[in-house]
Amino acid sequence: MRKVLFFLLMLVSGAVQADAMQSDCLAVASRQPRVQHAAFTPSQLAEGQVKLTFLGHSSFIIESPGGTRIVTDYAGRAGGIIPDAVTMNRAHTSHFTNTPDPAIRHVLRGWNPEGGAAVHDIEVGDIRIRNVTTDIRGGMTGRMKDGNSIFIFEVAGLCIGHLGHLHHLLGPEHVGLIGRLDIVMVPVDGGYTMGQAEMLEVMRTLKARIVIPMHYFGPTTLNRFIGSLGKDFALEVSSSPERVVSAAALPDVPKLLVLPGY
C-alpha cells in the first residue's frame, strides 16, 4: 500500500512540475513558482506584435497582442489608461507613488517595504512579469540592498527588460537571473543612475537587439550618450513615441531606438 501511495504522489508531483510555467527568456529551463492569472481586454495588435509607448522619464506602456497593458515606473501617470498592472522603483518619487489608482489590479513594487528582496513572478493576461533586484545608493545610509528591480516582461516570444533606476554594473548573478533580453529600456542620464560609459558596458553585457534610452532630462544628455556609442549600435531616431515590435522583425545589428516622450 505504501508503494502505491508513493507512486501516486510521484505522478502528482510530476504533473505539477509539468504544469508550472517555464521561461522562454532563461537559458536553463527550471521549475518556476505558480503564477496568478488576471483578465485582459482584447486589442487590435496582430499575433506576435507588442506595442511600446514612451510616456516620458522612465515610464512606458507595454501592450500585448491580447490587450494586456503594463505601465513601467508608474508614479501616478499612465497615459490616460487604467493599466492591468504597474511596476515601480524606489529611488525617487518620480518612479513610484504611494497612492496608485485603486482600479489597477496589480501594483508591483521593485522593493520590499517589509525588508529583504522583492520577488515577483506573475502572469497578467498574456504577459509574464518577473523581476531581478539590484542595489541603490542610499545617501547618508550608504548602499541600500535590493532597492531597485529590473523588470522582465515575457510576451509574444519577446523578452523585454526595464532597468529601472540602475546604480551599478551587473554581475554574472544578475545576468543569469535576467536571461535573454531582446529589447531593453536603459537610463542614460549619466549621474542620477550611473555613468554613461558604465551604462554602455551594461548594454554590451545584456546584448539586446533594441535599446531604448530613457531618464535623460533633455537632448544634451541624450546626444552625449549617442556620441559614445561608436559603431557598436545602429541609430534610429523616431518621430513617434509609439513602436510596434515583434520577434520576427528584430534587427540583425543592435539598434539604439530613440522614442520621444509624450
N, C-alpha and C positions, 0 to 999 in steps of 0.2 A: 504493500500500500504506500509506503514512504517513497519507493522508487517511482511509482505512478505520479504521486503529488509533485515530486521533484521534476519529473519530465514535463508536467503541465506548467509548472512555474517557469521553466526554461522556455517553453513555447510562448507564454505570455510576455516574458521579458524580451524575446526576440521580436515579437510583433510590435511592442512599444518602441524598440530601438529602430525598427524599420520605418515606423510612422513618424519618428522625430524629424524635424526639419533640418535639411542639410544646406550648407552654404556653397553657392557656386563661386564665391569670391575667395574662399580659403583654399590653400593648396592641398591640404590633407583633410579628407572627409572625416568627420568625427561626430559622435552623438552630441546633439545640441539640446538646450533646455526646451521644454514645452513652451508654446507661444500662445499669446492671447490674440483672438481674431476680432476685427472690427468691420462694421458695414461700410460700404463706399458707394458713391454715385457714379454711374457710367459717364464716360467722357467721349469726346469726338476724336481722340487720338487713335491712329491705327495700331494694330497689334505690333508690339516691338518698339513703339515710339514712346519717348519720355519728353515732357516739356519742362524746360528750366526757365524761370523768370527771375531776374535780378531786381530785388526791391530797393537795393542800396545798402551801404555799410557792409554787413555780412549776412543779410537776410535774402534767402531765395525761396521761391515756391517750386517745389518738385511735384509734378503732376504725372500720374501713371496712365497707362492705356485704359485701366478700369475706372479712372476718375478719382482715385485717391489723391489728396493734396496735403503735402507736408510743408511747413514753413520752418526754416532754419534760423537759429539765433533770434528767436522771437522775443521782442521787447514790448509787445502790445500792438504792433502794426503788422497786418497780414495782407495788405494789398486789396482790402475790401471784401475778402472772403472769410468764411469760417472754415479753417483747415481741419482735417481729420486728426492731425497730430502736429505738435510743435516741438522743436528741440531748443535748448537754451544753454548758455555757458555763463560762468560765474564772474569772470574777470572784471567786467564793468556793467553798469546798469543799462548800457546800450545793447547788451547781449542777453538780457533776461528781464522778466517782470515778476513781481510777487502777486500780481493781480491779473492772471490770464483770463481771457474771456471764458466764462463758465460753460459755454456751448462747445468748447474744444474738448474732445473726448480723451485725448492722450497728451499729457504735458510731461515731456521727458527732460529732466534737468541733467546737465552734464556733470554735476557734482552731487554728492550725497549730503543733504542738510544734517543728517544724523551722524555724519562722520564715516570715514572709510571711502571706498571707491563706489561710484555709481555703476550699476550693472543694468543694462537694457538689452533685451533681445526680444523683439515684439513684431508680430505681423499685423500690419494695419492695411486692410484691403489686400491689394496685390503688391505691397511694398514691405519688405523686411527691413527693420531698423535695428541696428546694434551699435555699440559704442566701444571705444578703447580710450581709457583715461590717460591724461598726461598731467604734469605739474604746472603750476603757475607761480610767478613771483608774488610775494605777499607783503611787499614794503618792509616795514619795521619788523614784521613777524617772520621774515625770511621766506624761503620757498614753501609753497603750500601744495602738499601732495594731492594728486587726483582732483585738482580744481578745474580742469578743462577736460572736455571729451571731444575726441574725433568721432563724429557720427558717420556710419556707413549705411548707405541705402542700396539695397539689392532689389532691382526692379527691371523687368523686361530683358533679362540677360546682361544688364549693365551693373557695374559696381561703382557707385558714386560716393565720394568722400567729401566731408566738410571738416576742415582742420580746426574750426573754432578759433580760439584765442591762443594759438600755439606759441609757447615761450622757449622751447628747447629743441635740439635735434632729436631725431627718432632713432632709438637703438633697435637691435635685432628683435628684442622682446616686443616692441611696438609693431614693427613691420610684420612680424609673424602673425600677430593678432588681427592686424588690419587686412592682410591678404592682398589680393589683386585689386587695383583701382584703375578703372578706365577713364574716369572723369574726377577731378578734384578741385574744390574751391579753396584758394590759398590766400591768407592775409599777407599783404606786401607793403605794409606801412613803413617797415624798417626800424621801428623804435618801440612802439607800444607792445608789439608781439615779439619779434626778433629781427636781427639784421637781415637785409635783403640778400646778402651773399649766403647766409645760413639757410634762408628760406629756399634759395635756388638749389642748395645741396639737398634739402628735403624733397624738392620736386624731382631731382635726379634719382634719389633713393626710391621714391614711390613709382616712378616710371609710368605715370598716367599718360594716356594719349591726348587728352584735352585737359588743360589747366585754365581755370577761370580765376583771375585776380579779384580780390575784394579787400575792404578795410584799408583804403589807401588815401582818403581825405583830400583828393584833388589830383589834377593832371600832372603836376610837377613830380610828385612822389611816384605816380604810376609810370611816367616816362623814364624816370631814373631806373626803375626796375626793368622796364622793357629794354633799355640800353644795356643792361647787364646780361641779357640772355645769350648774346653771341649767336652762333649758328646752331645751337642745340635745339631751338624751338622755332617752328614757323609762327608767324604772327597774323592774326585776323582781328581787326577792329570792327565790330558790328555797330550798325546804327540803331539796332533794336535791342531792348532789354530781354527779349524772349528768344529761345532757340529750341527747336525740336531736335532731339538726338536719338540715335539708335545704335545698337551693337554692330549692325551691318554697315553703318556709314562712318565708323570711326576712322580718323585719318591715319595714313601709313606713317607719317612723320609726326612726332609730338607737336602739339599746337598750343600756343597761348591765345585763348579766346577772350577778348575784352568786350564785356557787355556793359552798356551804360545803365545806371540805375534809374528807377522811376523817380 
